[in-house]
Amino acid sequence: MVLTGKDQVKLKTRFIKPTKPLNILFLNSSAVFGGTEKWAIMAAEELQRRGHQVYFGYRHRVIREAAHAANLPVVHFSLLNDADFVSILKMIRMIRHNNLQLIISTKVKEYWLGTLAAKLGGCKSLIRLGINRPIVNKWKNRKIFGRWSDAILVNSKPIVDTLLDAPFIPPHKIHHIYNGVFFPKMLPEFDENPSPFIFSFVGSLIPRKNVDILIHSFKELSILHPEHDLRIWIIGDGSERENLVELTARLDIAQRVKFWGHRQDVPKLLSHCHAFVLVSDNEGFPNAALEAMSYGVPVVLSNIAGAKEIITDRQNGLLVEPNNEQVLSGMETLLTNSSLRRKLRENARDTLENLFTIDQMGNRLEKLLYGLCNG
């Protein structure tokens, strides 16, 4: 990816950070841990590292455990529905007692609750949108996105374009900041002919992720290349897990597919893998792919808008259509072409260091939040 002159100027713009830290509440009501949750934990952790007082509001245990692992102070909210006035009142008390300056809502369920509590309590609100979907022109969205929220944060340019199509969203509210990723001190040693060869997936097990296509393609690859010991590691959890486990049994590959569930040690697992496959129908910005690339794992991604902001096909990854034939072809390419795997691995690292470091994300996010809170 080549930056334009205007983008290069933006990256070099100097930001003088005010000395006073901010008091921030993140909200996440998810019952599973996916890309949005990963971003929220990383962003909160980075802001805390920079000296800000950060609280992490959660509903379900999986999010509490992830926040605890990152040493973030947690606060439980019921976050039941739009009429959950108990959660709204609890947030308003936090705004006043903890001098909160900003509420960052990261899931649809708490967009309404977080923005309403911020408006009533007298602090700023930010909506973080991590997937590309139209915002329907109805009164609730006009209130949340158009009037009550102070800013809308997105992680890919296609989401910006989609939001600009909504006539009730003021363009000045929309802010685009790429996700950042941590880098290991050293990459795992490259293996020309690994055995077993381990494919990996990281994310929520939900229909739009097309993990069933990945599993069917893996079955076909096993038939085409019986000389290889092939495995898949499925890292994550969600509503489709039981169906996917049953699918591996029907295809007679259950012994080759390991379902890890939600894990706190994803980087450690990725360091043992040789290819990463994510063939979703829709993504905002595939954070899991960034993490795989940072650990030297070549990636196969759906040829969707968000992925194109990271990947140049056959230069730092492979882009495929999310169907069995192309996914199979991408997986077979990484299995049989070790020189290409090495090239993709090395170029991917360069891409991340240029555009997607956690420090770059933290700088831009911090600048945005200070601008909101200090006018």
C-alpha positions as CSV (number, residue, x, y, z in Angstrom):
1,M,0.0,0.0,0.0
2,V,1.4,3.4,-1.1
3,L,0.5,6.5,0.9
4,T,-0.4,9.7,-1.0
5,G,1.3,13.0,-0.3
6,K,-1.6,14.2,1.8
7,D,-1.7,11.0,3.9
8,Q,2.1,11.3,4.5
9,V,1.6,14.8,5.8
10,K,-1.1,13.6,8.1
11,L,1.1,10.9,9.5
12,K,3.9,13.4,10.2
13,T,1.6,16.0,11.9
14,R,2.9,16.6,15.4
15,F,0.6,16.2,18.3
16,I,1.4,17.9,21.6
17,K,-0.3,15.9,24.3
18,P,-1.9,17.8,27.1
19,T,-0.6,16.8,30.5
20,K,-4.0,16.1,32.1
21,P,-5.1,12.5,31.8
22,L,-8.6,11.5,30.7
23,N,-11.2,9.4,32.6
24,I,-12.8,7.0,30.1
25,L,-15.4,4.2,30.3
26,F,-15.4,1.5,27.6
27,L,-18.6,-0.5,27.1
28,N,-18.9,-3.9,25.6
29,S,-22.0,-6.1,26.0
30,S,-20.8,-9.1,23.9
31,A,-21.2,-12.7,25.1
32,V,-18.4,-13.8,22.8
33,F,-14.9,-12.5,22.2
34,G,-14.2,-11.4,18.6
35,G,-12.5,-8.6,16.7
36,T,-14.4,-5.8,18.2
37,E,-13.7,-7.1,21.7
38,K,-10.0,-7.5,20.8
39,W,-9.8,-3.9,19.6
40,A,-11.6,-2.6,22.7
41,I,-9.3,-4.4,25.1
42,M,-6.2,-3.3,23.2
43,A,-7.3,0.3,22.9
44,A,-8.2,0.5,26.6
45,E,-4.9,-1.1,27.6
46,E,-2.9,1.3,25.4
47,L,-4.7,4.4,26.8
48,Q,-4.1,3.1,30.3
49,R,-0.4,2.6,29.5
50,R,-0.4,6.3,28.4
51,G,-1.6,7.4,31.9
52,H,-5.3,7.7,31.4
53,Q,-7.8,6.3,33.9
54,V,-9.7,3.7,32.0
55,Y,-12.7,1.6,33.2
56,F,-14.1,-1.4,31.2
57,G,-17.8,-1.9,31.4
58,Y,-19.0,-5.4,30.6
59,R,-22.0,-7.7,30.7
60,H,-20.6,-11.2,30.2
61,R,-17.9,-13.1,31.9
62,V,-15.7,-13.7,28.8
63,I,-15.2,-9.9,28.5
64,R,-14.5,-9.5,32.2
65,E,-11.8,-12.2,32.0
66,A,-10.2,-10.5,29.0
67,A,-10.2,-7.1,30.8
68,H,-8.7,-8.7,33.9
69,A,-6.0,-10.3,31.9
70,A,-5.1,-6.8,30.6
71,N,-5.2,-5.4,34.2
72,L,-8.1,-3.1,33.4
73,P,-10.5,-2.0,36.1
74,V,-13.9,-3.5,35.4
75,V,-17.5,-2.5,36.1
76,H,-20.5,-4.7,35.5
77,F,-23.6,-3.4,33.8
78,S,-26.7,-5.4,32.9
79,L,-26.9,-3.8,29.4
80,L,-30.1,-5.7,28.7
81,N,-31.9,-3.6,26.1
82,D,-32.7,0.0,25.2
83,A,-35.0,0.3,28.2
84,D,-32.3,-0.7,30.7
85,F,-32.6,2.4,32.8
86,V,-30.7,0.7,35.7
87,S,-27.6,0.7,33.5
88,I,-28.1,4.3,32.4
89,L,-28.4,5.4,36.0
90,K,-25.3,3.5,37.0
91,M,-23.4,5.1,34.2
92,I,-24.6,8.6,35.2
93,R,-23.4,8.0,38.7
94,M,-20.0,6.9,37.4
95,I,-19.9,10.1,35.3
96,R,-20.4,12.2,38.4
97,H,-18.5,10.2,41.0
98,N,-15.5,9.3,38.8
99,N,-15.4,12.5,36.8
100,L,-15.8,10.5,33.5
101,Q,-15.2,12.6,30.5
102,L,-15.9,10.1,27.8
103,I,-18.0,6.9,27.2
104,I,-16.9,4.7,24.3
105,S,-19.6,2.3,23.2
106,T,-18.3,-0.6,21.0
107,K,-21.5,-2.8,20.4
108,V,-24.9,-2.0,18.9
109,K,-26.7,-2.8,22.1
110,E,-24.9,-0.2,24.2
111,Y,-24.9,2.6,21.5
112,W,-28.2,3.8,22.8
113,L,-27.5,3.3,26.5
114,G,-24.0,4.8,26.4
115,T,-24.9,7.9,24.3
116,L,-28.0,8.6,26.4
117,A,-26.1,8.2,29.7
118,A,-23.4,10.5,28.4
119,K,-25.9,13.1,27.3
120,L,-27.8,13.0,30.6
121,G,-24.7,12.9,32.7
122,G,-22.8,15.7,30.9
123,C,-19.9,13.9,29.3
124,K,-18.8,13.1,25.7
125,S,-19.8,9.9,23.9
126,L,-18.0,8.0,21.1
127,I,-19.5,5.2,19.1
128,R,-17.0,2.7,17.7
129,L,-18.2,0.9,14.6
130,G,-16.1,-2.1,13.4
131,I,-18.2,-3.6,10.7
132,N,-19.5,-2.3,7.4
133,R,-23.2,-2.2,7.3
134,P,-25.8,0.5,6.4
135,I,-27.3,2.7,9.1
136,V,-31.0,2.6,8.5
137,N,-32.8,6.0,8.5
138,K,-35.0,5.6,11.5
139,W,-35.6,7.9,14.5
140,K,-33.4,5.9,16.9
141,N,-30.4,6.0,14.5
142,R,-31.0,9.7,13.8
143,K,-30.8,10.4,17.5
144,I,-27.7,8.2,18.2
145,F,-25.6,8.7,15.2
146,G,-26.9,12.1,14.0
147,R,-27.4,14.1,17.2
148,W,-26.4,12.6,20.6
149,S,-23.0,11.0,19.9
150,D,-20.0,13.3,19.7
151,A,-18.0,11.2,17.4
152,I,-18.1,7.9,15.4
153,L,-14.9,5.9,15.1
154,V,-14.4,3.4,12.3
155,N,-11.5,1.3,11.3
156,S,-11.8,1.1,7.5
157,K,-12.5,3.5,4.6
158,P,-15.5,1.5,3.2
159,I,-17.2,2.1,6.6
160,V,-16.6,5.8,6.2
161,D,-18.2,5.7,2.7
162,T,-21.2,3.8,4.0
163,L,-21.7,6.3,6.9
164,L,-21.5,9.2,4.4
165,D,-24.4,7.7,2.5
166,A,-26.6,8.3,5.6
167,P,-27.9,11.9,5.2
168,F,-28.5,12.3,8.9
169,I,-24.9,11.7,10.0
170,P,-22.7,14.9,10.0
171,P,-19.5,14.0,8.1
172,H,-17.4,15.9,10.7
173,K,-18.4,13.2,13.3
174,I,-16.8,10.4,11.4
175,H,-13.2,9.5,12.2
176,H,-11.1,6.8,10.6
177,I,-8.3,5.2,12.6
178,Y,-6.7,1.9,11.6
179,N,-6.4,-0.9,14.1
180,G,-2.9,-1.4,15.6
181,V,-1.2,-4.6,16.5
182,F,1.6,-5.7,18.9
183,F,4.8,-7.2,17.5
184,P,6.7,-10.1,19.1
185,K,10.4,-9.4,19.7
186,M,11.3,-12.3,17.4
187,L,9.3,-14.2,14.7
188,P,9.1,-18.0,15.0
189,E,11.7,-19.6,12.7
190,F,10.4,-20.2,9.2
191,D,9.8,-23.9,8.4
192,E,10.1,-24.8,4.7
193,N,8.2,-28.2,5.1
194,P,6.4,-28.2,8.4
195,S,4.7,-31.4,9.5
196,P,2.0,-31.2,10.6
197,F,1.0,-28.2,8.5
198,I,-1.4,-26.2,10.7
199,F,-4.1,-23.9,9.2
200,S,-5.7,-21.5,11.7
201,F,-8.8,-19.4,12.1
202,V,-9.3,-16.8,14.9
203,G,-12.7,-15.1,15.5
204,S,-16.3,-15.5,16.5
205,L,-18.0,-18.7,15.3
206,I,-21.0,-17.0,13.6
207,P,-22.5,-17.5,10.1
208,R,-20.9,-14.5,8.3
209,K,-17.4,-15.9,9.1
210,N,-18.0,-18.9,6.8
211,V,-16.0,-21.3,8.9
212,D,-18.0,-24.1,7.3
213,I,-16.5,-23.1,3.9
214,L,-13.0,-23.3,5.5
215,I,-13.8,-26.8,6.9
216,H,-15.2,-28.1,3.6
217,S,-12.1,-26.7,1.8
218,F,-9.8,-28.4,4.3
219,K,-11.5,-31.7,3.7
220,E,-10.9,-31.4,-0.1
221,L,-7.3,-30.4,0.5
222,S,-6.8,-33.5,2.6
223,I,-8.0,-35.6,-0.2
224,L,-5.9,-33.9,-2.8
225,H,-2.7,-34.1,-0.7
226,P,-2.8,-37.3,1.4
227,E,1.0,-37.0,1.6
228,H,0.7,-34.1,4.1
229,D,-0.3,-34.2,7.7
230,L,-2.8,-31.4,7.7
231,R,-4.6,-29.8,10.7
232,I,-6.8,-26.8,11.5
233,W,-7.0,-24.9,14.7
234,I,-10.3,-23.0,15.2
235,I,-9.7,-20.4,17.9
236,G,-12.8,-18.7,19.2
237,D,-16.4,-19.4,20.2
238,G,-19.9,-18.5,19.1
239,S,-23.3,-19.7,18.1
240,E,-22.1,-21.9,15.3
241,R,-19.6,-24.0,17.3
242,E,-21.9,-27.0,17.8
243,N,-22.8,-27.1,14.1
244,L,-19.2,-26.9,13.1
245,V,-18.1,-29.7,15.4
246,E,-20.9,-31.8,13.9
247,L,-19.7,-30.9,10.4
248,T,-16.2,-32.1,11.1
249,A,-17.6,-35.4,12.3
250,R,-19.8,-35.9,9.2
251,L,-16.8,-35.2,7.0
252,D,-14.7,-37.6,9.0
253,I,-12.0,-35.0,9.8
254,A,-12.7,-34.4,13.5
255,Q,-9.4,-35.8,14.5
256,R,-7.6,-33.2,12.4
257,V,-9.7,-30.2,13.6
258,K,-9.1,-28.7,17.0
259,F,-11.6,-26.3,18.5
260,W,-9.8,-24.2,21.1
261,G,-12.6,-22.0,22.2
262,H,-11.9,-18.5,23.5
263,R,-8.2,-18.2,24.5
264,Q,-6.1,-15.5,26.1
265,D,-2.9,-16.9,24.5
266,V,-3.8,-16.5,20.9
267,P,-0.3,-15.2,19.9
268,K,1.3,-18.3,21.4
269,L,-1.0,-20.5,19.4
270,L,-0.4,-18.6,16.2
271,S,3.3,-19.0,16.6
272,H,2.8,-22.7,16.0
273,C,0.7,-22.2,12.8
274,H,1.7,-22.0,9.2
275,A,-1.3,-20.3,7.5
276,F,-4.3,-18.2,8.6
277,V,-7.6,-18.3,6.8
278,L,-10.4,-15.8,7.2
279,V,-13.1,-15.9,4.5
280,S,-16.0,-13.8,5.9
281,D,-18.8,-12.4,3.9
282,N,-18.3,-9.0,5.6
283,E,-15.7,-7.4,7.8
284,G,-14.9,-3.9,8.9
285,F,-11.2,-4.5,9.3
286,P,-9.9,-8.0,10.0
287,N,-7.9,-7.5,13.2
288,A,-7.3,-11.2,13.6
289,A,-5.5,-11.2,10.3
290,L,-3.2,-8.4,11.5
291,E,-2.3,-10.4,14.5
292,A,-1.5,-13.5,12.4
293,M,0.6,-11.4,10.1
294,S,2.5,-9.9,13.1
295,Y,3.5,-13.4,14.1
296,G,4.8,-14.4,10.6
297,V,1.7,-16.4,9.6
298,P,0.8,-15.9,5.9
299,V,-2.9,-15.1,5.4
300,V,-5.7,-16.0,3.1
301,L,-8.5,-13.4,3.2
302,S,-11.8,-12.8,1.6
303,N,-11.6,-10.3,-1.3
304,I,-13.6,-7.7,0.5
305,A,-13.1,-4.0,0.9
306,G,-11.6,-4.1,4.4
307,A,-9.1,-6.8,3.5
308,K,-7.9,-4.8,0.5
309,E,-6.7,-2.0,2.7
310,I,-4.2,-4.5,4.2
311,I,-3.5,-7.0,1.5
312,T,-2.0,-6.7,-2.0
313,D,-2.7,-10.1,-3.6
314,R,0.4,-12.4,-3.7
315,Q,2.5,-9.6,-2.3
316,N,1.8,-9.7,1.5
317,G,-1.2,-12.2,1.5
318,L,-3.7,-13.9,-0.7
319,L,-7.2,-12.6,-1.6
320,V,-9.9,-15.1,-2.6
321,E,-13.7,-15.1,-3.1
322,P,-15.5,-16.7,-0.1
323,N,-16.4,-20.0,-1.9
324,N,-15.1,-23.5,-1.7
325,E,-13.2,-23.5,-5.0
326,Q,-11.2,-20.3,-4.3
327,V,-10.6,-20.9,-0.6
328,L,-9.3,-24.4,-1.5
329,S,-7.0,-22.9,-4.1
330,G,-5.6,-20.3,-1.6
331,M,-5.0,-22.9,1.0
332,E,-3.3,-25.3,-1.5
333,T,-1.0,-22.5,-2.7
334,L,0.3,-21.8,0.8
335,L,0.7,-25.6,1.5
336,T,2.7,-26.3,-1.7
337,N,4.6,-23.0,-2.3
338,S,7.1,-22.5,0.5
339,S,8.9,-19.7,-1.3
340,L,5.7,-17.7,-1.6
341,R,4.9,-18.3,2.0
342,R,8.3,-16.8,3.0
343,K,7.7,-13.8,0.7
344,L,4.2,-13.1,2.1
345,R,5.5,-13.4,5.6
346,E,8.4,-10.9,5.1
347,N,6.3,-8.4,3.2
348,A,3.4,-8.6,5.7
349,R,5.8,-7.6,8.5
350,D,6.8,-4.5,6.5
351,T,3.2,-3.6,5.9
352,L,2.4,-3.7,9.6
353,E,5.4,-1.7,10.7
354,N,4.5,1.0,8.2
355,L,0.8,1.4,8.9
356,F,-0.6,-0.7,11.7
357,T,1.5,-0.5,14.9
358,I,-0.2,-0.1,18.3
359,D,1.7,3.1,18.8
360,Q,0.3,4.7,15.7
361,M,-3.2,3.7,16.7
362,G,-2.7,5.0,20.2
363,N,-1.4,8.3,19.0
364,R,-4.3,8.9,16.7
365,L,-6.9,7.7,19.2
366,E,-5.5,9.8,22.0
367,K,-5.5,12.9,19.8
368,L,-9.1,12.3,18.9
369,L,-10.2,11.8,22.5
370,Y,-8.4,14.9,23.7
371,G,-10.0,16.9,20.9
372,L,-13.5,15.7,21.9
373,C,-13.0,16.3,25.6
374,N,-11.2,19.6,25.4
375,G,-13.2,21.1,22.6
